[in-house]
Amino acid sequence: MKVIAMIPARYGASRFPGKLLKDLAGKPVIVRTYEAVKATKLFDEVYVVTDSDVIEKEVSAAGGKVFRSLKEHETGSDRIAEAAENLDVDIVVNVQGDEPFTRMEPLRDLIDVFKADPKKQIDLASLVHPMNTWDEIENPNNVKVVMDSSNCVMYFSRSPIPYPQNKEINSTYYKHIGIYAFRKSALTAFTQMPMQQNEATEKLEGIRFLEYGKKIKMVETPFKVIGIDTEEDLVTANKLWK
């Protein structure tokens, strides 16, 4: 089974433009992320997928492999699907470019989902982390996941799901961590599936896979993802790095 990692890297982030080129302990954020993924030694190849000359230059200078997007894309899945189209691979793991603290363990757990699926019934795998406060649960920036008894996704939402009719009941709410592992066939199919109402309403591309009958397996992880979305996050990241 050939497994690769792809790191989509757009220059123009709406909340923090150019964040992937900001300095993190002497190197650009995107280079730190590339090196962290490479250091896991889980992948046959690691690629940064970008539409930016300057991101390509920085990653190439650090010895990284870069795929230049030739098209405009609405989602990260579309972007890496273009890059993976002509590659002879089985599994593609999508790691966000603003996550320089990426660890080996959760990525290994995602890959293990496919190793344990000889009948190839699972199309995608991703991660969840339990939430502990109502502030977290009710925050629309935290994507919630409802799973069945096999830990396969029933639905994603920005709203609290299941609906807390009685907050005294000790229910566990799960936050989706947006690291996906795809069978290449599912990733390729994504680009051929038009967006439907629920995805457009929630602005969550994972819903598209569900609407077209793809099976997504979730793995619970104790590790919290540390991403860089704001200037404050970058300051915190530099302190953590030290």
Secondary structure, DSSP 8 states (H G I E B T S, - for coil): --EEEEEEE-S--SSSTTGGGSEETTEEHHHHHHHHHHHT---SEEEEEES-HHHHHHHHHTT-EEEE--S--SSHHHHHHHHHTTS--SEEEE--TT-TT--HHHHHHHHHHHHT-TT----EEEEEEEE-SHHHHH-TTS-EEEE-TTSBEEEEESS-SS--S-TTS---EEEEEEEEEEEHHHHHHHTTS---HHHHHHT-THHHHHHTT--EEEEE-S-------SHHHHHHHHHHH-
